[in-house]
């Protein structure tokens, strides 16, 4: 029965999706073009900046994050992003330790086409919900949309309108979410650009 409910939720989300953020949509827009850096705390030394109609990072000596100043439990996230083929990035949701973001303290919705473990490449929820191998979901070299739906123990991810991952898990219940630039200084670490990031509490 649990699996049936999860499957129905996944199908419902796939059909309905998230509404595009607008003035009457109930979304709180955190990044809108080059505006919004003040809505985040910075962790790490990435060169986050407003450039070319987006918030951009392409250099860092260690993995870095933009962490929301507010915590969220149940929500819908809508994000528009550009990734290079070598970009290592993602959105970490319900972070239980806001000063130390990671896959062991939050759910990591991944953006990493070339991840060494391809089962958790772009569109996956690292350690919780895999994508098909060889990976069919690619973000590199283009603008993409992420829609992330989290209610209770249900989390569903859509990349460019297609469901990539769904899980039933209650390890992390609430917390800020974070935008990652995953270059550790030794990796190519292509640029990540965010031109729209919005959240609607449920």
JOTAVEN-V596936 format. One line per field, one symbol per residue. psi: psi as a letter, one per 40 degrees, with the letter a starting at -180 (. if undefined). A space follows every 10 residues. Layout:
psi=???
//
This chain:
psi=dddddddddd ddddddaiih hidfeeihhd hgbeiedeei ihhafifhih hfeihiheii eihiihhiei iichihhhih ihiidehhai hhifhdgdeg hieeeihhhi ggdfhdgeef aheihhedhi iihihehheh eiiihhhhhh hbehhihhhf ehhdihihif dhdiiiiihi hehedeidfi ihhhehhiih i.
//
